[in-house]
Amino acid sequence: MKKSLLLLVTIFSIFSCDKEKVDLIIINSNTYTVNNNFDKAAAFAVKDGVFIAVGKNEEITGKYESKNIVDAKNQTIVPGLIDAHCHFYRMGLQQQKVSLEGTKSYDEVLQKLVDFQKEKNTTFITGRGWDQNDWEVKEFPTKEKLDILFPTIPVAVGRVDGHALLVNQAAIDLAGITKDTKISGGEIMLKDGEISGVLIDAAMDFIKLPETSREAAIKGLLDAEKISFSYGLTTVDDAGLDRETIELIDDLQTNKILKMRVYAMVSGDKQAQIDYYIKKGIIKTDRLNVRSFKVYGDGALGSRGAAMRSSYSDRENHFGALIYAPERYREIAKQIAASEYQMNTHAIGDSANTWMLKTYKDVLKDAKNRRWRIEHAQIISEEDFDHFDNILPSVQPTHATSDMYWAADRIGSKRMKGAYAFKDLLNKYGKIALGTDFPVEQVNPFLTFYAASIRKDLENYPKDGFQMDNVLTREETLKGMTIWAAYSNFEEEEKGSIEVGKFADFVILNQDMMTVSGSEIPKTKAAATYLNGEKVY
């Protein structure tokens, strides 16, 4: 009798065992897991910051219980979005400076500067965002009007791409530069034999900008985080940070003040910084990954600083320029190749891409899984595409739809065949990492999705799309913003898809951007953003 009773108790306990308690359960969702099979799921469970189960509603609710159950009501969920190339810290600091994005004339720029100074009364006016290609007169501005408006207050405001700086005479005098100052890797633009007020690339380094206080830096990082979370970003690849900023980010994350995950590319413009991080080795926490260097190969196309193999079509005998002497890139690459670090080089012009691809190949030889990246990979000569077989392309699709109005005039139709060639690059490497380059472009990753998969502007131009041979599918685009971006950061085992064991980073969307009509994609918004299973937006 006792044995029978014990058997009944055992059987009862087996079938009535408590469900496993978890921190969060999502049910009734339209989830794109972005796993190897690109499977969809209805529900998942989160515990201790990671996904512990993904599947059908009944599978999850039958095995797990939680005080925090979210009924997604068939809303679309995707993995936390990763911006594979941006300037997170710079964007945050910009919130404290004059914003010139979207200005339609130089006079509008000047008025914004006057309005900003009336409000802030600062001792040095800084900011960014002007783009002469958006003006009726598509020529670089000159400083005469600036000198009249601000005769004693230095002014230094950057072009939208960060590769040209408009300055007044007060800023020039403070820097101590003249029309005869020698520049390597840039240009002091002249007009009628005098400094025009526009400095290109390396020439900008002469301008002595005000130091950023720790308080301003912290505010900038937190402002950038708030903005990024509102768009569903959970990891940002900040392309070019100095040691002081990286250590501040680490400190804020350690003290649970900053939550954003940051893939920090160390700025490669200082030899001491390269030496320091190579000696220190890879730095990796759940929130911070320091294992790469960002190096500038050339300037930007919009300011004609991109290094071209033959002259610009709209400026005779002008080729742009590499930022450093060619041999300097080889020196940097050899040093990085001898370490565990990744090298990520900004290369826009076809000449810069040719040289950097050759340099990469020479120093890496046949090394596998180094995942060295070409950032932008904007204009590629036909014979250079094959070199991307072992070099990872990291591109920003909205550059294509921003530049498409004037790029052909700048470089000619022949070179345009290898420009913004995302599909060709994907076909060579097998993966492609997608970003925005914000604040050069808007933070909004759904505009990235639209530009990559539809290749039109918000006015539905061009009617048939821009160079549609290089359009990406929506699946490819989502992978480029999640799992392939994670791969480009050596983080594909911990993020980039909704799978068991990975960080519970995900975004609930207001619509299914995978199925809505193309024209509706830009209306996509993040309804909620989760990091480690915690709602952060």
C-alpha positions in Angstrom: 0.0 0.0 0.0 2.8 2.4 1.0 4.7 1.5 -2.3 1.5 2.3 -4.3 1.0 5.6 -2.5 4.6 6.6 -3.1 4.3 5.7 -6.8 1.1 7.9 -7.1 2.9 10.8 -5.4 5.8 10.5 -7.7 3.7 10.4 -10.8 1.6 13.4 -9.6 4.7 15.4 -8.8 6.1 14.8 -12.3 2.9 16.0 -14.0 2.2 18.9 -11.7 5.8 20.3 -11.5 6.0 24.0 -11.5 6.8 25.9 -14.7 10.2 27.5 -14.9 10.0 31.1 -13.8 11.5 33.6 -16.2 11.9 37.4 -16.4 9.9 38.0 -19.6 7.6 36.2 -22.0 6.6 37.5 -25.4 3.5 35.9 -27.0 1.4 36.3 -30.1 4.2 37.9 -32.1 5.4 38.0 -35.7 9.0 37.4 -34.9 11.8 37.2 -37.5 14.5 35.3 -35.7 17.1 35.8 -38.4 18.6 32.4 -37.5 20.3 30.3 -40.2 17.0 29.3 -41.7 15.4 32.8 -41.3 12.7 31.1 -39.3 9.7 32.9 -37.8 8.4 32.4 -34.2 5.3 33.5 -32.2 6.8 33.5 -28.7 10.0 33.5 -26.7 11.2 33.6 -23.1 13.9 35.6 -21.5 15.9 35.0 -18.3 19.0 36.7 -16.9 19.2 38.8 -20.0 19.3 36.1 -22.7 16.8 34.2 -24.8 16.2 30.8 -23.2 13.4 29.5 -25.5 12.0 30.5 -28.9 9.0 28.8 -30.5 5.2 28.6 -30.6 2.9 30.2 -28.1 1.9 26.9 -26.5 5.5 25.7 -26.3 6.5 28.8 -24.3 3.5 29.3 -22.1 3.4 25.6 -21.4 6.9 25.5 -20.0 7.5 28.9 -18.6 5.8 31.5 -16.4 6.5 35.1 -15.7 5.1 38.2 -14.0 6.0 40.1 -17.1 4.1 38.7 -20.1 3.8 40.9 -23.2 1.1 40.1 -25.7 2.6 41.5 -29.0 -0.8 41.3 -30.7 0.8 40.0 -33.9 3.2 43.0 -34.0 6.5 42.3 -35.9 9.6 41.7 -33.8 13.2 41.7 -35.1 16.6 41.3 -33.4 18.0 44.4 -31.9 19.3 46.6 -34.8 23.1 47.1 -35.2 24.4 50.2 -36.9 27.7 48.9 -38.3 29.2 52.3 -38.9 28.2 55.5 -37.2 29.5 58.3 -35.0 27.5 57.8 -31.9 29.5 60.1 -29.6 29.8 62.8 -32.2 26.1 62.7 -32.8 25.5 63.1 -29.1 27.8 66.1 -28.8 26.1 67.7 -31.9 22.9 68.0 -29.8 24.7 70.8 -27.9 25.9 72.7 -31.1 24.4 74.5 -34.0 22.6 72.1 -36.4 22.8 73.0 -40.1 21.2 69.8 -41.6 18.7 70.5 -44.3 19.7 74.0 -45.0 18.8 75.0 -48.6 21.1 78.0 -49.0 24.2 79.6 -47.5 22.0 82.5 -46.3 20.0 80.0 -44.3 23.2 78.7 -42.8 24.2 82.2 -41.8 20.8 82.9 -40.2 21.0 79.7 -38.2 24.4 80.7 -36.9 23.1 84.2 -35.9 20.1 82.6 -34.1 22.2 80.1 -32.3 24.6 82.8 -31.1 21.8 85.0 -29.8 20.5 82.0 -27.8 23.8 80.5 -26.6 26.3 83.5 -26.6 29.2 81.1 -26.9 32.9 82.1 -27.3 33.4 79.7 -30.2 30.6 78.7 -32.6 30.8 75.1 -33.7 28.4 72.7 -35.4 27.9 70.8 -38.6 25.5 69.7 -41.3 25.7 72.1 -44.3 25.8 70.6 -47.8 26.4 72.8 -50.8 25.0 70.1 -53.0 21.5 70.8 -51.5 21.7 74.5 -52.4 20.6 76.2 -55.6 24.2 77.4 -56.1 26.1 74.2 -55.6 29.5 75.8 -54.8 31.5 75.9 -51.6 30.7 78.9 -49.4 33.3 81.6 -48.6 34.0 83.4 -45.4 33.3 87.0 -46.3 29.8 87.2 -44.8 31.0 85.1 -41.8 33.7 87.7 -41.1 31.1 90.5 -41.2 28.7 88.8 -38.9 31.3 87.4 -36.5 34.5 89.5 -36.6 35.9 88.4 -33.3 34.0 85.2 -32.5 35.7 82.1 -34.1 33.3 80.0 -36.2 34.1 76.5 -37.4 31.1 74.5 -38.8 31.5 71.1 -40.6 30.1 69.9 -43.8 27.6 67.1 -43.5 30.2 64.4 -44.3 32.7 65.7 -41.7 35.4 66.1 -44.4 35.2 69.9 -44.9 35.1 72.8 -42.5 33.8 76.3 -43.0 35.8 78.8 -40.9 36.0 82.6 -40.5 39.0 84.7 -40.2 38.9 84.7 -36.4 39.3 80.9 -36.4 42.0 81.1 -39.0 44.0 83.6 -37.0 43.6 81.4 -33.9 45.0 78.5 -35.8 47.8 80.4 -37.3 47.4 79.1 -40.8 48.0 81.1 -44.0 47.5 80.5 -47.7 51.1 79.2 -47.8 50.7 76.6 -45.0 51.7 73.2 -46.4 49.1 70.4 -46.2 49.5 66.7 -46.8 46.2 64.8 -47.2 44.0 67.8 -47.5 43.5 71.3 -48.9 43.3 74.9 -47.8 40.9 76.1 -50.5 41.8 79.5 -52.0 39.8 82.1 -53.9 41.5 84.9 -55.7 44.7 83.8 -54.1 43.4 84.1 -50.5 42.0 81.5 -48.1 38.3 81.0 -49.0 37.2 79.8 -45.6 36.8 76.1 -46.6 39.3 73.5 -45.3 39.4 69.9 -46.6 40.3 66.8 -44.6 43.8 67.1 -43.0 43.6 70.9 -43.2 40.8 70.9 -40.7 43.2 69.6 -38.0 44.8 73.1 -37.7 41.6 74.6 -36.3 41.8 74.7 -32.5 38.3 73.7 -31.4 37.3 74.1 -27.7 37.9 71.2 -25.4 34.9 69.1 -24.5 34.3 68.9 -20.7 33.5 65.6 -19.0 30.0 66.8 -18.2 29.4 67.7 -21.9 30.8 64.3 -23.0 28.6 62.4 -20.6 25.5 64.4 -21.7 26.4 63.7 -25.3 26.7 60.0 -24.8 23.4 59.8 -22.9 21.6 62.0 -25.5 22.9 59.7 -28.3 21.7 56.6 -26.4 18.2 58.0 -26.0 18.0 58.9 -29.7 19.4 55.5 -30.8 17.1 53.5 -28.5 14.1 55.3 -30.0 15.0 53.9 -33.4 15.5 50.3 -32.2 19.3 50.4 -32.2 20.9 48.2 -29.5 24.5 48.1 -30.7 26.4 50.9 -32.4 29.8 50.7 -34.1 31.4 54.0 -33.3 33.9 54.6 -36.0 36.9 56.4 -34.6 37.1 57.0 -30.8 40.0 58.2 -28.7 41.2 56.5 -25.6 39.6 59.1 -23.3 36.2 58.6 -24.8 36.4 54.8 -24.8 37.4 54.8 -21.1 34.5 57.2 -20.3 32.1 54.8 -22.1 33.5 51.8 -20.1 33.1 53.8 -16.8 29.5 54.8 -17.6 28.6 51.2 -18.6 30.3 49.7 -15.5 28.3 52.1 -13.3 25.1 51.2 -15.2 24.6 54.8 -16.4 25.1 54.0 -20.1 23.3 50.9 -21.4 24.0 51.0 -25.1 26.3 48.3 -26.5 29.3 49.9 -28.2 31.7 48.3 -30.7 34.4 50.9 -30.4 36.8 51.4 -33.3 39.9 53.1 -31.9 40.9 56.1 -33.9 44.1 55.2 -35.8 45.3 58.7 -36.3 47.7 58.6 -33.4 50.5 56.1 -33.2 50.5 56.2 -29.4 46.9 55.0 -29.4 47.6 52.2 -31.8 50.6 51.1 -29.6 48.5 51.4 -26.4 45.6 49.2 -27.5 47.7 46.6 -29.3 49.8 46.2 -26.1 46.7 46.1 -23.9 44.9 43.5 -26.2 41.2 43.1 -26.9 38.9 44.6 -24.3 35.5 42.8 -24.2 32.6 43.1 -21.8 28.9 42.5 -22.4 28.5 46.2 -23.4 31.8 47.2 -24.8 34.0 45.6 -27.5 37.4 47.2 -28.3 39.2 45.1 -30.9 39.5 47.3 -34.1 41.1 50.5 -35.4 39.4 53.0 -37.7 41.8 54.5 -40.3 41.0 57.2 -42.8 42.0 56.3 -46.3 40.7 59.4 -48.0 38.1 62.1 -47.8 34.5 62.3 -49.1 33.0 62.5 -52.5 30.8 65.5 -51.7 33.8 67.7 -50.8 35.9 66.1 -53.6 38.4 64.7 -51.1 37.8 61.1 -52.1 41.0 59.8 -53.8 40.3 59.0 -57.5 42.5 57.2 -60.0 41.7 59.7 -62.7 40.5 63.3 -62.4 37.1 64.3 -61.1 34.7 64.8 -64.0 33.6 68.2 -62.6 37.0 69.6 -61.5 39.8 69.3 -64.0 43.1 67.9 -62.8 41.7 67.3 -59.3 42.1 63.8 -57.9 41.3 64.1 -54.2 43.9 62.6 -51.9 44.9 59.8 -49.5 45.0 61.2 -46.0 48.5 59.7 -45.4 51.4 58.7 -47.6 50.8 55.3 -49.1 53.6 53.7 -47.1 52.1 54.9 -43.9 49.0 52.6 -44.5 51.3 49.7 -45.0 53.1 50.4 -41.7 49.8 50.6 -39.8 48.5 47.5 -41.5 51.6 45.5 -40.7 51.4 46.4 -37.0 47.7 45.6 -36.7 48.1 42.3 -38.7 50.7 41.2 -36.1 48.0 41.6 -33.4 44.5 40.3 -32.8 43.0 43.6 -33.8 40.8 44.3 -36.9 41.6 47.1 -39.3 38.6 49.1 -40.6 39.6 51.7 -43.3 37.4 54.5 -44.7 37.8 54.3 -48.4 35.5 56.1 -50.8 37.3 56.9 -54.0 38.4 54.1 -56.4 42.1 54.9 -55.8 41.7 54.7 -52.0 39.9 51.4 -52.4 42.5 50.0 -54.7 45.4 50.9 -52.4 43.7 49.7 -49.2 42.7 46.4 -50.8 46.2 45.9 -52.0 47.6 46.8 -48.6 45.2 44.4 -46.8 46.1 41.6 -49.1 49.8 42.1 -48.9 49.9 42.1 -45.1 47.2 39.5 -44.4 48.4 37.1 -47.1 46.1 34.1 -46.8 45.0 34.7 -43.1 41.5 33.6 -42.5 38.8 35.1 -40.2 40.5 38.4 -39.7 37.4 40.2 -40.9 39.2 43.4 -41.9 36.7 45.9 -43.2 36.6 48.5 -45.9 34.3 51.2 -44.6 32.0 52.8 -47.3 33.6 50.9 -50.3 31.8 53.5 -52.3 33.5 53.6 -55.7 35.2 50.3 -56.8 37.1 49.7 -60.0 35.8 46.6 -61.9 39.1 44.6 -61.3 39.0 45.3 -57.5 35.7 43.6 -56.7 37.4 40.2 -56.6 39.6 41.4 -53.8 36.6 41.4 -51.5 36.6 37.6 -51.3 38.3 37.9 -47.9 37.7 41.6 -47.1 34.4 42.5 -45.5 32.4 45.4 -47.1 30.8 47.8 -44.6 28.4 50.2 -46.4 25.8 52.8 -45.7 22.9 52.6 -48.1 21.5 56.1 -47.6 24.8 57.4 -49.0 23.6 56.1 -52.4 20.2 57.8 -52.2 21.7 61.0 -50.9 24.5 61.2 -53.6 22.5 59.9 -56.6 21.5 63.4 -57.7 25.0 64.6 -58.4 27.4 61.6 -58.1 27.4 61.0 -61.9 28.4 64.6 -62.6 31.3 64.2 -60.1 32.8 61.0 -61.4 31.2 60.2 -64.8 29.0 57.4 -66.0 31.8 54.8 -66.4 32.9 55.0 -62.8 29.3 55.0 -61.6 29.0 51.3 -62.7 31.2 50.4 -59.7 29.6 52.9 -57.3 27.2 52.0 -54.4 27.4 48.4 -55.7 26.0 46.7 -52.6 24.8 43.5 -54.3 28.1 43.0 -56.1 30.0 43.4 -52.9 27.6 41.0 -51.1 28.1 38.4 -53.9 31.9 38.6 -53.5 32.2 38.3 -49.7 28.9 36.5 -48.9 27.9 39.0 -46.2 27.6 42.8 -46.0 27.4 45.0 -42.9 25.0 47.9 -43.1 25.1 51.2 -41.2 24.1 54.9 -41.5 27.3 56.9 -40.8 25.1 59.1 -38.6 25.2 62.1 -38.1 26.3 62.3 -41.8 23.0 60.7 -42.6 19.9 60.4 -40.4 20.0 58.0 -37.4 16.9 56.2 -38.6 17.8 52.6 -39.6 14.5 52.1 -41.3 15.7 54.6 -44.0 18.8 52.3 -44.3 16.4 49.4 -44.9 14.5 51.5 -47.5 17.6 52.7 -49.3 19.1 49.2 -49.5 16.0 47.3 -50.6 14.1 50.0 -52.6 16.9 52.4 -53.6 14.7 55.5 -53.9 14.3 58.8 -52.0 11.3 59.6 -49.9 9.7 61.3 -53.0 9.7 58.0 -54.8 12.6 59.1 -57.0 13.8 57.7 -59.3 10.7 56.0 -60.5 12.4 52.7 -61.2 15.0 52.9 -58.5 18.7 53.9 -58.5 21.1 51.4 -60.2 18.8 48.5 -59.4 21.3 45.9 -60.4 22.7 46.4 -56.9 19.5 46.4 -54.9 19.4 44.0 -51.8 16.5 41.8 -50.9 14.7 42.6 -47.7 16.0 39.5 -46.1 19.6 40.4 -47.1 19.0 43.9 -45.8 17.7 42.7 -42.4 20.7 40.4 -42.1 23.0 43.3 -42.9 21.5 45.2 -40.0 21.6 42.3 -37.5 23.5 39.0 -37.9 26.0 40.1 -40.6 26.7 43.3 -38.7 27.2 41.2 -35.6 29.6 39.0 -37.6 31.5 42.0 -38.7 32.1 42.7 -35.0 33.0 39.1 -34.1 29.8 39.0 -32.1 27.6 36.7 -34.0 27.6 34.1 -31.2 26.0 36.5 -28.8 23.7 38.8 -30.8 22.3 39.5 -34.2 19.5 37.0 -34.1 16.7 35.8 -31.7 18.1 32.4 -30.6 18.6 30.5 -27.4 21.7 31.7 -25.5 22.0 35.1 -27.2 21.4 38.5 -25.6 17.7 39.3 -25.4 18.0 42.4 -27.6 15.0 42.9 -29.8 12.7 45.6 -31.3 8.9 45.6 -31.6 7.9 47.4 -34.8 4.7 49.3 -35.6 4.4 47.4 -38.9 6.0 44.5 -40.8 8.7 46.1 -42.9 9.4 42.8 -44.5 6.0 42.7 -46.3 4.5 46.2 -46.5 4.7 48.0 -49.9 8.1 49.6 -50.6 6.7 53.1 -50.3 5.5 52.3 -46.7 8.8 51.2 -45.4 9.9 54.7 -44.2 6.9 54.8 -42.0 8.3 52.0 -39.9 9.0 52.9 -36.3 10.2 51.2 -33.2 7.2 50.7 -30.9 9.5 49.3 -28.1 13.2 48.5 -27.8 14.5 45.8 -25.4 18.1 45.3 -24.3 18.9 42.2 -22.2 15.2 41.8 -21.9 14.8 45.2 -20.3 12.6 47.7 -22.0 14.8 50.8 -22.8 12.3 52.6 -25.1 
